[in-house]
């Protein structure tokens, strides 16, 4: 096995990138751990000791996520002072067959959200998925009184019209009201439909226009996501705040580290995405400008990310008149809805929010289209008839390979022609060794034209296959349909499989051995051996040893894919096995190199007219040669 200079340089760069990525990840974890005690202390202080303004939890990269503002005295609430008196916190339950939410009497906002369907349980647990940690998460409405003091809805006591509303045959509604003096009133109305993940919300303020609306009303949401999947690092890498500015494409904060954003435009929606599940707030009217979004990576292993959003509400005010036409009061309203459910395409689409389905990252442009409109519908169609998702992956792989077979055939045929032509190309290389490289290129192109062989014919089929190959790479980590589905030794096709758990962590590899990854890497090695063996050997000086590179690539895949979803490794393993079978069958039964050689010899006797592409290549070569000759003459002078 020979290593030339280019091969050594390529391997060195790959090693440096891997070492650099490991160092960067370790650095972020160390900084997050160093700052974690500050966050805990500050949160505890807010809960036990009232603070005049607000406490801040500082992330590893300096981003601040504010916790709730504690009120010094209830007398600052004006006509709502009576509602701000201490009282026992109670909860109202609103549910259907898909979700159950609890609404707190303190502030009248959501306290918890739980998914009820059997498929949506925490990994390796009988507990249903909870969308956030209730002890470390909070919603609030914040505003300022005439003195500039910050007031919070969570300091007001709301009374519910019912303690349990279940949407079965029709919609269920819950109303929570906080009543003050002089007919002042704050009211929350929540409604939910059967078979829905959407909770509609209506906020009303009566008789509060002189006290509440001197400053913007800001919806504040602090959410600490709970780990629900196998492998906290993989879950965190797909967790972030997604949002959409009005009339723009969806955007998101960093998925790999802490991040902060103050969007310039009004927002349609903000989503706290946690890998396969999302808690989002959506407004048809849009949230006002000056929103603040931030995210951080917790130092523990129980939480995915810490999310924070400040969203100024758009308030509509309506004048209310008595029967005699005399103005009596006014009502101010704000409407929005929550989405509390899985990152499943149809469920997200049912929210009605533009760009909301793009929370699922199926890939960019053509990759996303392939996954949305071809691969995903095929998976869901087969799932209606086949129980085993491992078997579905096998069937999908076979279908894809059948669709790509004409391209595979073209690629192999091109390789066979190049193998037949290789002795003559070697003769040209030998003839022009040490001479002008431009003359050698012209002689080679003349041979291709004379024999009717297109040297680029093998490249085009490979390029056509790339969108499918990369689409599958993006599909498996994003598609919730595979979550919790087992196959052979893999307990979850949406997470890595493990045939052996190691008592230690191997750098760049992990603390487990993935069986499907080993099979995939082994099949890649066999396929590359067969593929390279059927291709002409590159003999040009300076070119890297491709056989060596492919062998190393097969080995590196063990590290790259060890923590990837087992469904992805299963797909690539199956695809490799099918490709190996196709290559063997084509070579043995369908491609005869002797007949190809006869055809090439026949083409030599009937020279073809230069095609447009070949003519352009030759003209470019001549122009380049003329330029080189001119430069040589100048140097001689």
SULMOZI-V226923 format. One record per residue. N is the residue number from 1. RES is the residue in one letter. SS is DSSP state (A for helix, B for strand, O for the rest). Layout:
n = {N:N}
res = {RES:RES}
ss = {SS:SS}
This chain:
n = {1:2:3:4:5:6:7:8:9:10:11:12:13:14:15:16:17:18:19:20:21:22:23:24:25:26:27:28:29:30:31:32:33:34:35:36:37:38:39:40:41:42:43:44:45:46:47:48:49:50:51:52:53:54:55:56:57:58:59:60:61:62:63:64:65:66:67:68:69:70:71:72:73:74:75:76:77:78:79:80:81:82:83:84:85:86:87:88:89:90:91:92:93:94:95:96:97:98:99:100:101:102:103:104:105:106:107:108:109:110:111:112:113:114:115:116:117:118:119:120:121:122:123:124:125:126:127:128:129:130:131:132:133:134:135:136:137:138:139:140:141:142:143:144:145:146:147:148:149:150:151:152:153:154:155:156:157:158:159:160:161:162:163:164:165:166:167:168:169:170:171:172:173:174:175:176:177:178:179:180:181:182:183:184:185:186:187:188:189:190:191:192:193:194:195:196:197:198:199:200:201:202:203:204:205:206:207:208:209:210:211:212:213:214:215:216:217:218:219:220:221:222:223:224:225:226:227:228:229:230:231:232:233:234:235:236:237:238:239:240:241:242:243:244:245:246:247:248:249:250:251:252:253:254:255:256:257:258:259:260:261:262:263:264:265:266:267:268:269:270:271:272:273:274:275:276:277:278:279:280:281:282:283:284:285:286:287:288:289:290:291:292:293:294:295:296:297:298:299:300:301:302:303:304:305:306:307:308:309:310:311:312:313:314:315:316:317:318:319:320:321:322:323:324:325:326:327:328:329:330:331:332:333:334:335:336:337:338:339:340:341:342:343:344:345:346:347:348:349:350:351:352:353:354:355:356:357:358:359:360:361:362:363:364:365:366:367:368:369:370:371:372:373:374:375:376:377:378:379:380:381:382:383:384:385:386:387:388:389:390:391:392:393:394:395:396:397:398:399:400:401:402:403:404:405:406:407:408:409:410:411:412:413:414:415:416:417:418:419:420:421:422:423:424:425:426:427:428:429:430:431:432:433:434:435:436:437:438:439:440:441:442:443:444:445:446:447:448:449:450:451:452:453:454:455:456:457:458:459:460:461:462:463:464:465:466:467:468:469:470:471:472:473:474:475:476:477:478:479:480:481:482:483:484:485:486:487:488:489:490:491:492:493:494:495:496:497:498:499:500:501:502:503:504:505:506:507:508:509:510:511:512:513:514:515:516:517:518:519:520:521:522:523:524:525:526:527:528:529:530:531:532:533:534:535:536:537:538:539:540:541:542:543:544:545:546:547:548:549:550:551:552:553:554:555:556:557:558:559:560:561:562:563:564:565:566:567:568:569:570:571:572:573:574:575:576:577:578:579:580:581:582:583:584:585:586:587:588:589:590:591:592:593:594:595:596:597:598:599:600:601:602:603:604:605:606:607:608:609:610:611:612:613:614:615:616:617:618:619:620:621:622:623:624:625:626:627:628:629:630:631:632:633:634:635:636:637}
res = {X:X:X:X:X:X:X:X:X:X:X:X:X:X:X:X:X:X:X:X:X:X:X:X:X:X:X:X:X:X:X:X:X:X:X:X:X:X:X:X:X:X:X:X:X:X:X:X:X:X:X:X:X:X:X:X:X:X:X:X:X:X:X:X:X:X:X:X:X:X:X:X:X:X:X:X:X:X:X:X:X:X:X:X:X:X:X:X:X:X:X:X:X:X:X:X:X:X:X:X:X:X:X:X:X:X:X:X:X:X:X:X:X:X:X:X:X:X:X:X:X:X:X:X:X:X:X:X:X:X:X:X:X:X:X:X:X:X:X:X:X:X:X:X:X:X:X:X:X:X:X:X:X:X:X:X:X:X:X:X:X:X:X:X:X:X:X:X:X:X:X:X:X:X:X:X:X:X:X:X:X:X:X:X:X:X:X:X:X:X:X:X:X:X:X:X:X:X:X:X:X:X:X:X:X:X:X:X:X:X:X:X:X:X:X:X:X:X:X:X:X:X:X:X:X:X:X:X:X:X:X:X:X:X:X:X:X:X:X:X:X:X:X:X:X:X:X:X:X:X:X:X:X:X:X:X:X:X:X:X:X:X:X:X:X:X:X:X:X:X:X:X:X:X:X:X:X:X:X:X:X:X:X:X:X:X:X:X:X:X:X:X:X:X:X:X:X:X:X:X:X:X:X:X:X:X:X:X:X:X:X:X:X:X:X:X:X:X:X:X:X:X:X:X:X:X:X:X:X:X:X:X:X:X:X:X:X:X:X:X:X:X:X:X:X:X:X:X:X:X:X:X:X:X:X:X:X:X:X:X:X:X:X:X:X:X:X:X:X:X:X:X:X:X:X:X:X:X:X:X:X:X:X:X:X:X:X:X:X:X:X:X:X:X:X:X:X:X:X:X:X:X:X:X:X:X:X:X:X:X:X:X:X:X:X:X:X:X:X:X:X:X:X:X:X:X:X:X:X:X:X:X:X:X:X:X:X:X:X:X:X:X:X:X:X:X:X:X:X:X:X:X:X:X:X:X:X:X:X:X:X:X:X:X:X:X:X:X:X:X:X:X:X:X:X:X:X:X:X:X:X:X:X:X:X:X:X:X:X:X:X:X:X:X:X:X:X:X:X:X:X:X:X:X:X:X:X:X:X:X:X:X:X:X:X:X:X:X:X:X:X:X:X:X:X:X:X:X:X:X:X:X:X:X:X:X:X:X:X:X:X:X:X:X:X:X:X:X:X:X:X:X:X:X:X:X:X:X:X:X:X:X:X:X:X:X:X:X:X:X:X:X:X:X:X:X:X:X:X:X:X:X:X:X:X:X:X:X:X:X:X:X:X:X:X:X:X:X:X:X:X:X:X:X:X:X:X:X:X:X:X:X:X:X:X:X:X:X:X:X:X:X:X:X:X:X:X:X:X:X:X:X:X:X:X:X:X}
ss = {O:O:O:O:A:A:A:A:A:A:A:A:A:A:A:A:A:A:A:A:A:A:A:A:A:A:A:A:A:A:A:A:A:A:A:A:A:A:A:A:A:A:A:A:A:A:A:A:O:O:O:O:O:O:O:B:B:B:O:O:O:O:O:B:B:B:O:O:O:O:O:O:O:A:A:A:A:A:A:A:O:A:A:A:O:O:O:O:O:O:B:B:B:B:B:O:O:O:B:B:B:B:B:B:O:B:O:O:O:B:B:B:B:B:B:O:O:O:O:O:B:O:O:O:O:O:O:B:O:B:O:O:O:A:A:A:O:B:B:B:B:B:B:B:O:O:O:O:O:B:B:B:A:A:A:O:B:O:B:B:O:O:O:B:B:B:O:O:O:O:O:B:B:B:B:B:B:B:B:O:O:O:O:O:B:B:B:B:B:B:B:B:O:O:O:O:O:B:B:B:B:B:B:B:B:B:O:O:A:A:A:A:O:O:O:O:O:B:B:B:B:B:B:B:B:B:O:O:O:O:O:A:A:A:A:A:O:O:B:B:B:B:B:B:B:O:O:O:O:B:B:B:O:O:O:O:O:O:B:B:B:O:O:O:O:O:B:B:B:B:B:B:B:B:O:O:B:B:B:B:B:B:B:B:B:B:B:O:O:O:O:B:B:B:B:B:O:O:O:O:O:O:B:B:B:B:B:B:B:B:B:B:O:O:O:B:B:B:B:B:B:O:O:O:O:O:B:B:B:B:B:B:B:B:B:B:B:B:B:B:B:B:O:O:A:A:A:A:A:O:O:O:O:O:O:A:A:A:A:O:O:O:O:O:O:A:A:A:A:A:A:A:A:A:A:A:A:A:A:A:A:A:A:O:O:O:O:O:A:A:A:A:A:A:A:A:A:A:A:A:A:A:A:A:A:A:A:A:A:A:A:A:A:A:A:A:A:A:A:A:A:A:A:A:A:A:A:A:A:A:A:O:O:O:O:O:A:A:A:A:A:A:A:A:A:A:A:A:A:A:A:O:O:O:O:O:A:A:A:A:A:A:A:A:A:A:A:A:A:A:A:A:A:A:A:A:A:A:O:A:A:A:O:O:O:O:B:O:O:B:O:O:O:O:O:O:O:O:O:B:B:B:B:B:B:B:O:O:O:B:B:B:B:O:A:A:A:A:A:A:A:A:A:A:A:A:A:A:A:A:A:A:A:O:O:O:O:O:O:O:O:O:O:O:O:A:A:A:A:A:A:A:A:A:A:A:A:A:A:A:O:O:O:O:O:A:A:A:A:A:A:A:A:A:A:A:A:A:A:A:A:A:A:A:A:A:A:A:A:A:O:O:A:A:A:A:A:A:A:A:A:A:A:A:A:O:O:O:O:O:O:A:A:A:A:A:A:A:A:A:A:A:A:A:A:A:A:A:A:A:A:A:A:A:A:A:O}
